[in-house]
C-alpha cells in the first residue's frame, strides 16, 4: 500500500478503477480513463515521486500496437483500442481485457 512518499502503482490503480470505474472516471470511457491515467502520472511526477511500474503504460502501448494490428503506438492506447471497439464503453472494458493479457506476457 502506498505511503505519502510512494504513490499507488499503475497496477494497483487500475485494479481500483476496474472495481469502481465511476468513482475515478465518472463513466466507462476509454478516453476518460486515458485522461485520468495521464493526470495521475503527471501529478506523481510533479510531486517529485516515482511510480515503481510507471514504464508499464508505455510498454503496454508498444505491446498493444502489433497486438491490434497497428505499425506504431504513436496514436496512443486509447485511440488504438477505441478504433477496434464498437463504442467508448466497449473500449473501456476491452482495455482491461488487454491489460490482463499484457500482464501475463
C-alpha positions as a Markdown table, in Angstrom:
| # | Residue | x | y | z |
|---|---|---|---|---|
| 1 | Unk | 0.0 | 0.0 | 0.0 |
| 2 | Unk | 1.3 | 3.5 | -0.8 |
| 3 | Unk | 2.6 | 6.0 | 1.7 |
| 4 | Unk | 2.9 | 9.7 | 1.3 |
| 5 | Unk | 6.3 | 9.0 | -0.3 |
| 6 | Unk | 5.2 | 6.1 | -2.6 |
| 7 | Unk | 2.3 | 6.5 | -4.9 |
| 8 | Unk | 0.0 | 3.7 | -6.0 |
| 9 | Unk | 1.5 | 1.6 | -8.7 |
| 10 | Unk | -0.2 | 1.6 | -12.1 |
| 11 | Unk | -1.3 | -2.0 | -11.4 |
| 12 | Unk | -2.8 | -1.1 | -8.1 |
| 13 | Unk | -4.5 | 2.0 | -9.5 |
| 14 | Unk | -6.0 | 0.1 | -12.4 |
| 15 | Unk | -7.3 | -2.6 | -10.0 |
| 16 | Unk | -9.1 | 0.1 | -8.1 |
| 17 | Unk | -10.5 | 1.7 | -11.3 |
| 18 | Unk | -11.7 | -1.7 | -12.5 |
| 19 | Unk | -13.7 | -2.3 | -9.3 |
| 20 | Unk | -15.3 | 1.2 | -9.2 |
| 21 | Unk | -14.9 | 2.9 | -12.6 |
| 22 | Unk | -17.5 | 5.6 | -11.9 |
| 23 | Unk | -15.6 | 6.7 | -8.8 |
| 24 | Unk | -12.5 | 7.5 | -10.9 |
| 25 | Unk | -13.7 | 8.2 | -14.4 |
| 26 | Unk | -17.4 | 9.2 | -13.9 |
| 27 | Unk | -18.3 | 6.9 | -16.8 |
| 28 | Unk | -16.9 | 3.8 | -18.5 |
| 29 | Unk | -15.0 | 5.7 | -21.2 |
| 30 | Unk | -11.6 | 4.8 | -22.7 |
| 31 | Unk | -10.8 | 8.5 | -23.2 |
| 32 | Unk | -11.7 | 9.4 | -19.6 |
| 33 | Unk | -9.6 | 6.5 | -18.4 |
| 34 | Unk | -6.7 | 7.7 | -20.6 |
| 35 | Unk | -7.1 | 11.2 | -19.3 |
| 36 | Unk | -7.2 | 10.1 | -15.7 |
| 37 | Unk | -4.1 | 7.9 | -16.0 |
| 38 | Unk | -2.2 | 10.8 | -17.7 |
| 39 | Unk | -3.2 | 13.2 | -14.9 |
| 40 | Unk | -2.2 | 10.6 | -12.3 |
| 41 | Unk | 1.3 | 10.2 | -13.9 |
| 42 | Unk | 1.8 | 13.9 | -14.2 |
| 43 | Unk | 0.6 | 14.6 | -10.7 |
| 44 | Unk | 3.0 | 12.0 | -9.3 |
| 45 | Unk | 5.9 | 13.3 | -11.4 |
| 46 | Unk | 5.2 | 17.0 | -10.3 |
| 47 | Unk | 5.2 | 15.8 | -6.7 |
| 48 | Unk | 8.8 | 14.5 | -7.2 |
| 49 | Unk | 7.7 | 11.0 | -6.7 |
| 50 | Unk | 8.3 | 7.9 | -8.9 |
| 51 | Unk | 5.8 | 5.2 | -9.8 |
| 52 | Unk | 7.7 | 1.9 | -9.5 |
| 53 | Unk | 6.0 | 0.4 | -12.5 |
| 54 | Unk | 5.5 | 3.7 | -14.4 |
| 55 | Unk | 7.0 | 2.4 | -17.6 |
| 56 | Unk | 4.4 | -0.3 | -17.8 |
| 57 | Unk | 1.9 | 2.0 | -19.6 |
| 58 | Unk | 4.5 | 2.8 | -22.2 |
| 59 | Unk | 5.4 | -0.8 | -22.5 |
| 60 | Unk | 1.7 | -1.6 | -22.8 |
| 61 | Unk | 1.3 | 0.8 | -25.7 |
| 62 | Unk | 4.2 | -0.7 | -27.5 |
| 63 | Unk | 2.9 | -4.2 | -26.9 |
| 64 | Unk | -0.6 | -3.2 | -27.9 |
| 65 | Unk | 0.2 | -1.8 | -31.4 |
| 66 | Unk | 1.2 | -5.1 | -33.1 |
| 67 | Unk | -1.4 | -6.9 | -31.0 |
| 68 | Unk | -4.2 | -4.8 | -32.5 |
| 69 | Unk | -2.6 | -4.6 | -36.0 |
| 70 | Unk | -1.0 | -1.2 | -35.8 |
| 71 | Unk | 2.5 | -0.5 | -37.1 |
| 72 | Unk | 3.2 | 2.1 | -34.4 |
| 73 | Unk | 2.0 | 3.1 | -30.9 |
| 74 | Unk | 2.1 | 6.9 | -31.5 |
| 75 | Unk | -1.7 | 7.3 | -31.6 |
| 76 | Unk | -1.8 | 6.0 | -28.0 |
| 77 | Unk | -3.5 | 3.1 | -26.4 |
| 78 | Unk | -6.9 | 4.8 | -26.1 |
| 79 | Unk | -7.1 | 5.6 | -29.8 |
| 80 | Unk | -5.9 | 2.1 | -30.8 |
| 81 | Unk | -8.4 | 0.3 | -28.6 |
| 82 | Unk | -11.3 | 2.6 | -29.5 |
| 83 | Unk | -10.7 | 2.0 | -33.2 |
| 84 | Unk | -11.1 | -1.7 | -32.7 |
| 85 | Unk | -14.1 | -1.4 | -30.4 |
| 86 | Unk | -17.8 | -0.8 | -31.0 |
| 87 | Unk | -18.2 | 2.0 | -28.5 |
| 88 | Unk | -16.3 | 4.1 | -26.0 |
| 89 | Unk | -17.6 | 1.9 | -23.1 |
| 90 | Unk | -16.7 | -1.2 | -25.0 |
| 91 | Unk | -13.2 | 0.2 | -25.5 |
| 92 | Unk | -13.0 | 0.8 | -21.7 |
| 93 | Unk | -13.9 | -2.8 | -21.0 |
| 94 | Unk | -11.5 | -4.0 | -23.7 |
| 95 | Unk | -8.7 | -2.0 | -22.1 |
| 96 | Unk | -8.8 | -4.2 | -19.0 |
| 97 | Unk | -9.0 | -7.4 | -21.1 |
| 98 | Unk | -5.9 | -6.4 | -23.0 |
| 99 | Unk | -4.2 | -5.1 | -19.8 |
| 100 | Unk | -4.7 | -8.6 | -18.2 |
| 101 | Unk | -3.3 | -10.2 | -21.3 |
| 102 | Unk | -0.3 | -7.8 | -21.3 |
| 103 | Unk | 0.4 | -8.6 | -17.6 |
| 104 | Unk | 0.7 | -12.3 | -18.5 |
| 105 | Unk | 3.3 | -11.7 | -21.1 |
